[in-house]
Amino acid sequence: MRDNMSNLIEDLFHGNLRLDESIHPEQDEYYEINSQISDTMQNYKTKLPDTEYDALEQLIDLIGQSTSMYVEAAFEQGFRTGGRLIIEVLAKP
């Protein structure tokens, strides 16, 4: 167990730990929703003038940035809560 923990700590130190790359939602709906988003964007691309489509893409990029910041904050909060839980469990006799 110590070797796995050491590797995890080393990976974290060297920036090799990319948790976001290992997230794969298990809900079937996730993939269906992404397909619908792609289809809808393709539909807008064919119907909107280039300037309006570019503005829509910029809006979607901003929403993505906002969502990423929220997910990061949620991850940090969950990690801290998990750490506090471990401390509380280990502190009890």
Order of alpha helices (4+ residues) and beta strands (2+ residues): alpha-alpha-alpha
